[in-house]
């Protein structure tokens, strides 16, 4: 901010803020520089308590604050002083005609609308936290940035304080344009928050979001030559306890891992690679679950993401530590376990809140727009299943079918998942043919010496032909779960009935493209 064009000295400043924290040093510098200060209400009282002379806006306008404080600054003597163009003779003539003095600086901190909404305050209180005068001051001063410096938020106080001290109360055009950009960032965010509050009931088909926090710079994007940033509520991310900076791909896998583990209640370990589970098992304790999860694909597990839904004890950490992996995620760690897992300098160790609710909606960029959908929250259970075969699944098979159906929900389409004894045996994902997905899963199970006898199969969509059921049967699979809904469902059902296989339909499809 060193451009010397249109260097303007601040002679009069208007201060109207909700939060006073950090304001005192700015007020002190303005006073030292001989700047006349205008203020209102609580801001005026605060400034005077600091021992600094300030004039009331009410004295300037000749009107009191009215309507319970709803109208204080909305007056031509205020907005005329802000919006008047210094280089336009007619504007200057009107200032003289109406005895309006130019205002060179405006400092505003808006009513805390978002905080009030978050506090579950009554609607009447929320409505009163919709700032009118403040937002109008921000927009007016930002519009006239050529002549006026706008400070729209207390987070900018350190910057403006340095500016005043370094430049002796002078501002350049580039200074003012920078703060104007900050002003419209604040105003657009504020309006977005208000719109989203009202739109909860109006349900207007409009996509609006705004994030004020500085983005989290990621190590790189999908590839090292791509830059990447995370824009969002950083406090909602798992807390990092150790390791290197998180990358774009790390975040994608972390999200997939958390969404998957969210559906499991028993002690469970999942190993994620490229957004898919390459290992998953539920057991009485995490150590057992780890050994079982690793069996499905120890090759893919190398360098993967590990997530668990119980505290990690030292004995579990010791076993997990034998494998090279990039990220581990757990709700908590025993001190001894944490120290052991920290043995690798760059290993990313994260702590997540397993009780935290996941976002209700998901969105992604598409072409030159955004697609939005409800998050897939459906988790089927035994009560929602429909048995369509003559054969009834055995008790252990029913548990496996539930387990498999949860896993296939979080596997990229086309997806096939093979399970036995609450353990992922193999999966086929992301194939253009469901038959190819199944064949891939069967081959993979064989590669790692895992028997498919009496295993169950889950599919993320219906079977339009009986071919998958036939292939599964010949591999030793004895029970199948899928959404159903094909006009040819009966052909697959008939095959199951003639080959003593059990088949369950869920009625819900879980595509994951």
C-alpha positions in Angstrom: 0.0 0.0 0.0 2.5 2.6 -1.2 0.8 4.2 -4.2 1.0 8.0 -3.6 -1.8 8.9 -6.0 -4.6 11.0 -4.4 -2.8 11.2 -1.1 -5.5 12.4 1.3 -5.1 13.6 4.9 -7.8 12.4 7.3 -9.4 15.4 8.9 -12.7 13.9 10.1 -13.6 10.4 11.1 -16.9 8.7 11.9 -16.8 5.8 14.4 -19.8 3.6 14.9 -19.0 0.1 16.3 -20.6 -2.7 18.2 -17.5 -4.3 19.7 -15.0 -1.9 21.2 -12.1 -4.2 21.6 -8.9 -2.9 19.9 -10.4 0.5 19.1 -8.6 2.5 21.9 -5.2 2.7 20.1 -6.8 3.9 16.9 -8.8 6.5 18.8 -5.6 7.7 20.5 -3.7 8.0 17.2 -6.5 9.9 15.6 -6.6 12.3 18.5 -2.9 12.8 18.3 -3.2 13.6 14.6 -5.8 16.2 15.3 -8.6 14.3 13.5 -12.1 15.4 14.5 -14.1 12.4 15.6 -17.8 11.9 15.2 -19.6 9.0 16.9 -22.9 7.6 18.2 -24.4 6.0 21.3 -22.1 3.5 23.0 -19.2 4.2 20.7 -19.4 7.9 21.7 -19.5 7.1 25.4 -16.5 4.7 25.0 -14.4 7.3 23.2 -15.1 10.0 25.8 -14.3 7.6 28.6 -10.9 7.2 27.0 -10.4 11.0 27.5 -10.7 11.8 23.9 -12.9 14.6 22.6 -15.6 13.4 20.2 -18.8 15.0 18.7 -22.1 13.3 18.6 -23.8 12.6 15.3 -27.0 13.8 16.9 -25.5 17.3 17.4 -24.3 17.2 13.8 -27.7 16.2 12.3 -29.9 18.0 14.7 -31.9 14.8 15.2 -31.8 12.4 18.1 -31.4 8.6 17.8 -34.9 7.4 17.3 -36.9 4.1 17.1 -34.9 2.4 19.8 -31.7 3.1 18.0 -32.8 1.9 14.6 -32.1 5.3 13.1 -29.0 7.2 14.2 -26.7 7.9 11.2 -29.2 7.8 8.3 -29.0 11.5 7.5 -27.8 13.6 4.6 -25.3 15.4 6.8 -23.6 12.0 7.4 -24.0 10.4 4.1 -23.5 13.6 2.1 -20.1 14.0 3.9 -19.2 10.4 3.0 -20.4 10.3 -0.6 -19.5 13.7 -1.8 -16.9 13.5 -4.6 -14.0 15.8 -3.9 -13.2 16.4 -7.6 -16.8 17.2 -8.6 -17.5 20.9 -8.3 -21.2 20.5 -8.1 -20.8 18.1 -5.1 -18.6 20.6 -3.3 -21.0 23.4 -4.0 -23.9 21.4 -2.5 -21.7 20.6 0.6 -21.3 24.3 1.1 -25.0 25.0 0.4 -26.2 22.5 3.1 -23.3 23.1 5.5 -22.0 19.5 5.2 -18.4 18.7 6.2 -16.5 15.9 4.3 -15.9 12.7 6.2 -12.6 11.1 5.3 -12.7 8.0 7.4 -15.4 5.6 8.6 -14.9 2.9 11.2 -17.7 0.4 11.6 -18.1 -2.9 13.4 -21.5 -4.5 12.6 -24.1 -5.9 14.9 -23.3 -9.6 15.6 -26.1 -11.1 13.5 -24.4 -14.6 13.1 -23.5 -14.9 16.7 -27.0 -14.0 17.7 -28.5 -16.6 15.4 -26.0 -19.2 16.7 -27.0 -18.4 20.3 -30.5 -19.6 19.5 -31.8 -16.1 20.6 -35.5 -15.3 20.0 -36.4 -14.1 16.5 -37.2 -10.6 17.7 -33.6 -10.3 19.1 -32.2 -11.7 15.9 -34.1 -9.2 13.8 -32.7 -6.3 15.8 -29.2 -7.5 15.1 -29.7 -6.8 11.4 -27.6 -3.7 11.0 -28.9 -1.0 8.8 -27.0 2.1 9.5 -23.7 0.3 9.8 -24.0 -1.6 6.6 -25.1 1.6 4.8 -22.0 3.4 6.2 -19.8 0.6 4.9 -21.2 0.6 1.4 -21.3 4.4 1.1 -17.6 4.8 2.2 -16.5 1.9 0.1 -18.3 3.3 -2.9 -16.5 6.6 -2.4 -13.1 4.9 -1.8 -11.4 7.6 -4.0 -11.9 10.0 -1.1 -12.8 8.0 2.0 -11.0 5.3 4.0 -13.5 2.6 5.2 -12.6 0.2 8.1 -15.5 -2.3 8.1 -14.5 -4.7 10.8 -12.5 -4.9 14.0 -10.3 -7.6 12.5 -8.7 -4.9 10.4 -7.9 -2.6 13.4 -4.2 -3.7 13.5 -3.7 -2.9 9.8 -5.4 0.5 10.0 -3.4 1.3 13.1 -0.1 0.6 11.4 -1.3 2.6 8.4 -2.1 5.7 10.5 1.2 5.5 12.4 3.4 5.0 9.4 1.7 7.6 7.1 0.8 10.2 9.7 -2.9 10.2 9.0 -2.6 10.2 5.3 -4.0 7.6 2.9 -3.3 6.8 -0.7 -5.7 5.7 -3.4 -4.3 2.1 -3.2 -4.8 2.1 0.6 -8.4 3.1 0.3 -9.2 0.7 -2.6 -7.8 -2.2 -0.5 -10.0 -1.4 2.4 -13.0 -0.9 0.1 -12.5 -4.4 -1.2 -12.4 -5.6 2.5 -15.6 -3.6 3.0 -17.6 -5.3 0.3 -16.3 -8.6 1.4 -17.7 -7.9 4.9 -21.0 -6.5 3.5 -21.6 -9.4 1.1 -20.9 -11.9 3.9 -23.3 -10.2 6.2 -26.0 -10.1 3.7 -25.5 -13.7 2.8 -25.8 -14.7 6.5 -29.1 -12.8 6.7 -30.4 -14.3 3.5 -29.6 -17.8 4.6 -31.4 -17.2 7.9 -34.6 -16.0 6.1 -34.3 -18.7 3.5 -34.6 -21.5 6.0 -38.3 -21.1 5.7 -38.7 -19.4 2.4 -36.7 -22.3 0.7 -35.8 -20.2 -2.3 -33.7 -22.2 -4.8 -30.6 -20.0 -4.4 -27.1 -21.1 -3.6 -25.3 -18.6 -1.4 -22.4 -19.2 0.9 -19.7 -17.0 2.3 -16.6 -17.7 4.3 -14.6 -14.9 6.0 -11.8 -17.0 7.5 -8.4 -16.9 5.7 -8.1 -20.1 3.6 -6.0 -23.0 4.7 -3.2 -23.3 2.2 -2.8 -27.0 1.3 0.5 -28.7 0.5 -0.6 -29.0 -3.1 -3.6 -30.0 -5.2 -4.4 -33.3 -6.8 -0.9 -33.1 -8.3 2.2 -31.2 -7.0 2.0 -28.7 -9.8 -1.5 -27.6 -8.8 -2.0 -25.0 -6.0 -4.8 -25.7 -3.6 -6.6 -24.0 -0.7 -9.4 -25.0 1.7 -12.1 -22.4 2.2 -14.2 -23.3 5.1 -14.6 -23.4 8.8 -11.2 -24.6 9.9 -12.5 -25.4 13.4 -14.7 -28.1 11.8 -11.7 -30.0 10.5 -10.1 -32.7 12.6 -7.5 -31.3 15.0 -4.0 -32.0 13.8 -1.7 -33.3 16.5 1.3 -34.1 14.5 2.8 -34.2 11.0 3.3 -32.4 7.8 0.9 -30.0 6.0 -2.3 -31.5 4.7 -2.7 -31.8 1.0 -5.8 -31.6 -1.2 -5.9 -35.4 -1.6 -5.4 -35.9 2.1 -8.6 -33.8 2.7 -10.6 -35.8 0.2 -9.6 -39.1 1.9 -10.1 -37.7 5.4 -13.7 -36.6 4.5 -14.4 -40.0 2.9 -13.0 -41.7 6.0 -15.1 -39.7 8.5 -18.3 -40.2 6.5 -17.7 -43.9 6.4 -16.9 -44.4 10.0 -19.9 -42.3 11.0 -22.2 -45.2 10.0 -20.5 -47.8 12.3 -21.2 -48.1 16.0 -19.2 -51.2 17.0 -15.4 -50.9 17.4 -14.3 -50.5 13.8 -11.1 -49.8 11.8 -11.3 -48.7 8.2 -8.4 -48.2 5.8 -9.0 -45.6 3.0 -7.2 -45.3 -0.3 -8.4 -42.9 -3.0 -11.7 -42.3 -1.2 -12.5 -46.0 -1.0 -12.2 -48.5 1.8 -9.5 -51.1 1.0 -9.9 -52.6 4.4 -12.6 -52.5 7.1 -13.6 -54.6 10.0 -15.7 -54.5 13.2 -14.6 -56.5 16.3 -14.7 -56.4 20.1 -11.6 -54.3 20.2 -9.5 -52.2 17.8 -6.5 -54.4 17.7 -8.5 -57.3 16.4 -10.4 -55.0 14.0 -7.0 -53.7 12.7 -5.6 -57.1 11.9 -8.9 -58.1 10.1 -9.1 -54.8 8.2 -5.5 -55.2 7.0 -6.2 -58.6 5.5 -8.4 -57.4 2.7 -5.7 -55.6 0.9 -2.4 -55.0 2.7 -0.8 -53.8 -0.5 -3.2 -50.9 -1.0 -3.2 -50.1 2.7 0.5 -49.0 2.3 0.5 -45.2 2.5 -3.3 -45.1 3.1 -5.6 -43.3 5.6 -6.5 -45.2 8.8 -9.6 -44.2 10.8 -11.0 -45.8 14.0 -14.1 -45.0 16.1 -12.5 -45.7 19.5 -9.6 -44.4 21.5 -6.3 -45.8 20.4 -4.5 -47.7 23.1 -0.7 -48.4 23.1 -1.2 -52.1 22.0 -3.2 -51.0 19.0 -0.8 -48.2 18.1 2.1 -50.7 18.2 0.4 -52.9 15.7 -0.7 -50.1 13.4 2.8 -48.6 13.6 4.3 -51.6 11.8 2.6 -50.3 8.5 3.7 -47.2 6.6 0.6 -45.0 6.4 0.2 -41.3 5.8 -2.7 -40.3 8.0 -4.4 -41.7 11.1 -7.7 -40.4 12.5 -9.2 -41.3 15.9 -11.5 -39.7 18.4 -8.7 -39.8 21.0 -5.3 -41.3 21.8 -3.7 -42.6 25.0 -0.5 -40.7 25.7 1.7 -43.7 25.1 -0.1 -44.5 21.9 0.2 -40.9 20.6 3.9 -40.8 21.3 4.5 -44.0 19.5 2.5 -42.9 16.4 4.5 -39.7 16.4 7.7 -41.7 15.7 7.5 -40.7 12.0 8.1 -37.0 11.5 5.7 -36.4 8.6 2.9 -38.8 9.6 -0.3 -36.8 9.9 -2.2 -37.6 13.2 -5.7 -36.2 13.5 -8.3 -36.1 16.2 -12.0 -35.9 15.2 -15.2 -35.5 17.1 -17.2 -38.6 16.4 -20.3 -37.0 17.8 -20.1 -34.0 15.5 -22.9 -33.8 13.0 -21.9 -33.8 9.3 -23.2 -31.1 6.9 -26.7 -31.6 5.7 -25.8 -30.7 2.2 -22.9 -31.3 -0.2 -21.8 -29.3 -3.2 -19.1 -29.3 -5.8 -18.1 -27.1 -8.7 -19.4 -28.2 -12.1 -18.6 -26.5 -15.4 -19.2 -22.8 -14.5 -21.6 -23.5 -11.7 -22.2 -25.5 -8.5 -24.4 -28.6 -7.9 -25.9 -29.0 -4.5 -27.5 -32.1 -3.0 -28.6 -33.4 0.4 -26.0 -35.6 2.0 -26.8 -39.3 1.8 -27.8 -39.9 5.4 -29.7 -43.1 4.9 -28.5 -46.1 6.9 -30.6 -49.2 6.3 -31.1 -51.8 9.0 -32.9 -55.2 9.3 -36.3 -53.6 9.9 -36.1 -51.8 6.5 -34.9 -54.8 4.5 -37.2 -56.8 2.2 -36.4 -60.5 1.8 -37.2 -61.4 -1.9 -35.8 -64.9 -2.0 -37.2 -68.1 -0.6 -34.1 -68.7 1.5 -33.8 -66.6 4.7 -30.3 -65.3 5.5 -28.7 -66.8 8.6 -28.3 -64.6 11.6 -24.5 -64.0 11.0 -25.3 -63.4 7.3 -27.8 -60.7 8.2 -25.2 -58.9 10.3 -22.8 -59.2 7.3 -25.4 -57.9 4.9 -25.9 -54.8 7.1 -22.1 -54.3 7.3 -21.7 -54.8 3.5 -24.5 -52.4 2.7 -22.9 -49.7 4.8 -19.6 -50.2 3.0 -21.0 -50.2 -0.5 -22.7 -46.8 0.3 -19.2 -45.3 0.6 -17.6 -47.0 -2.4 -17.3 -45.4 -5.8 -19.8 -46.6 -8.4 -20.1 -49.1 -10.0 -19.5 -50.8 -6.7 -19.5 -54.4 -5.4 -18.5 -55.2 -1.8 -17.8 -58.7 -0.5 -18.0 -59.3 3.3 -17.8 -62.2 5.8 -17.7 -62.1 9.6 -18.0 -58.2 9.7 -14.9 -57.9 7.6 -14.3 -56.5 4.1 -12.9 -59.3 1.9 -12.7 -57.4 -1.3 -14.4 -54.7 -3.3 -14.6 -53.6 -6.9 -15.2 -49.9 -7.4 -15.3 -47.3 -10.1 -15.9 -49.7 -12.9 -18.1 -49.1 -16.0 -19.6 -52.5 -15.7 -21.0 -54.1 -12.5 -19.8 -57.5 -13.8 -16.2 -56.1 -14.1 -16.5 -54.7 -10.5 -17.5 -58.1 -9.2 -14.8 -60.0 -11.1 -12.3 -57.5 -9.8 -13.4 -58.1 -6.3 -13.3 -61.9 -6.6 -9.8 -61.8 -8.2 -8.6 -59.5 -5.4 -9.9 -61.8 -2.6 -8.1 -64.6 -4.3 -4.9 -62.6 -4.5 -4.8 -62.3 -0.8 -5.9 -65.8 0.0 -9.3 -64.9 1.3 -12.1 -67.5 1.0 -15.5 -66.3 -0.3 -17.3 -69.4 0.9 -20.5 -68.3 2.6 -19.6 -64.6 2.1 -22.2 -62.0 1.2 -22.3 -59.5 -1.7 -23.5 -55.9 -1.7 -24.2 -53.9 -4.8 -24.8 -50.1 -4.9 -27.5 -50.6 -7.6 -29.9 -53.2 -8.9 -29.0 -56.2 -11.1 -30.6 -55.8 -14.6 -29.4 -59.3 -15.4 -28.8 -62.4 -13.3 -25.1 -62.5 -14.4 -23.6 -61.0 -11.2 -25.6 -63.3 -9.0 -24.5 -66.3 -11.0 -20.8 -65.3 -10.9 -21.2 -64.7 -7.1 -22.8 -68.1 -6.6 -20.0 -69.9 -8.4 -17.4 -68.0 -6.2 -19.1 -69.4 -3.0 -21.2 -66.3 -2.1 -24.5 -67.3 -0.5 -26.3 -64.0 0.2 -26.9 -60.8 -1.7 -28.1 -57.3 -0.9 -29.0 -54.6 -3.4 -31.5 -51.8 -3.8 -33.8 -53.6 -6.3 -35.9 -51.7 -8.7 -35.0 -53.3 -12.1 -37.8 -54.5 -14.3 -35.7 -57.7 -14.5 -35.3 -58.2 -10.7 -37.2 -61.4 -10.9 -34.6 -63.0 -13.0 -32.0 -62.5 -10.3 -34.5 -63.6 -7.6 -35.3 -66.8 -9.6 -31.6 -67.6 -9.9 -31.2 -67.2 -6.1 -34.2 -69.4 -5.5 -33.0 -72.2 -7.8 -29.5 -72.1 -6.2 -30.3 -71.8 -2.5 -29.1 -68.2 -2.2 -30.6 -65.5 0.0 -31.4 -62.1 -1.5 -32.4 -58.9 0.3 -33.6 -55.6 -1.3 -33.2 -52.3 0.5 -35.2 -50.1 -1.7 -32.5 -47.4 -1.5 -29.7 -46.8 -4.0 -26.4 -45.4 -2.9 -24.6 -44.3 -6.0 -21.2 -42.5 -5.4 -19.9 -41.2 -8.7 
